[in-house]
Amino acid sequence: MSTFSIFLVLITIVCFLLIVVIMVQNPKGGGLSSSLGGSQQMGGVQKTTDFLDKSTWTLATILIALILLSSLSFTGALNDNSSKIIQNSESAPAPKAVVPTPAVPAATPVAPEPVKK
């Protein structure tokens, strides 16, 4: 099993947990926090709301970290490397530029003669 597959499974689990935690919350004060009622159960309503809020942020942070790490571990095995264009360009050597050689050697420049007065 590749590391990318492991990250994919972990991302799926964290997404499922994040969905559950968000669905338990109710933005109007209802949800799990209102159904507990008494201060004797699980530390009271305020503690439950704090726990759900912290767990949401923690799971979201873990999800972002897993996504970034999975992108680093992705090897690109699913890419289409069987393209004939890619194979032809890799196997054929690039043509070399032909530089013509002069048939006559270049004459050495002669300095002009000084003008006599």
N, C-alpha and C positions, 0 to 999 in steps of 0.2 A: 504494500500500500504506500503510495507516494505521500510526501509531506503536504502536497496540495490537497489531496483527498482527506487527510486528517484535519486540515484547517477547514475544509468544506463541511465536515461533520460537526466540528466545534462551532462554526458559525451558525449552522442550522439549530443546534441545541440552544445557543444563546438567544437566537431570534425567537424560538418558541418560548423560552423563559421570559423574555422581554414582553412578548404579547400577553402572557398570563398576568404578569405584574401590572401592566397598563390596563388590562381589562378589569382587574380587581379594583382599581382606583375609580373614584367618581369625582369629577371636578366640582360638584356642588356640595361636597361634604358627605355624600352617601357612600355606597359601596361597602367594602369590608370594614372600614373605620367606623361607620355608623351602626353596623350590625352588632358590634362587640358591646357597646353600651357601657358596661360597668368598668370601673377603674381597677378592679381586681384581675381582670382577664388580660393577659399578655401586656401588662404595663399601661393599659388604658388606650383611649382613642388617639391621643396626641402621639404616643410612642408608635402606634401602628402606622399613622400617617408619615411620621419621620422615617420609619423602616421602609415603607413602600417608596418614598421619595429617594432615599439613599440607594435602595436596590435598583431603581430605574436608572439613575445616573451611573451606578457601577456597571450594570449590564450594558448600557450604551457605550461606556468607555471601553469595556472588554471587546464589544463588537467591532468598534473602530480599530482597535489594536489588532484584532485577528484578521480583519480585512487587509490592513496594511502589511502584516506579516505574510499573509497568503499571496499577496501580489509579488512579494520578494521571492517566494519559493516557487512561483510558477515557472516552469521550464519551457513552456510553449510547445508541448508535445502534440497539441491539437492543431497546430498550424499546418497549412497545406504546403509541405515541402516537396511534393511529388509533381510540381509544375514543370512542364517541359521547357518553358522559357528559362526558368532558373537553372535547370540542369544544362541547357545549351550554353548559357552565358558563363557558367562555371567551368565547363569542360573545354570550350574553345578558347585558345589563347588570344589575347588582344593583338590586332595587327600592328606591326612596328612601323613607325614612320620612316619612309625612305628619303634619305638625304642624298641628293646627287653630288658626286665628287667631280670637281673641275678637271677637265682633260688637260688643260694647259696650266702649268704652274703660274701662280700669280707673280707678276713682275714686281721687283722692288722699286719703290718710288725713288725717283732721282730728284735731288734738290736742284732748284733752278740756279743757273749761273749768275753770279753777281753782275750787275749792269756796270759797264765801264764808261766813264765820261771823258 
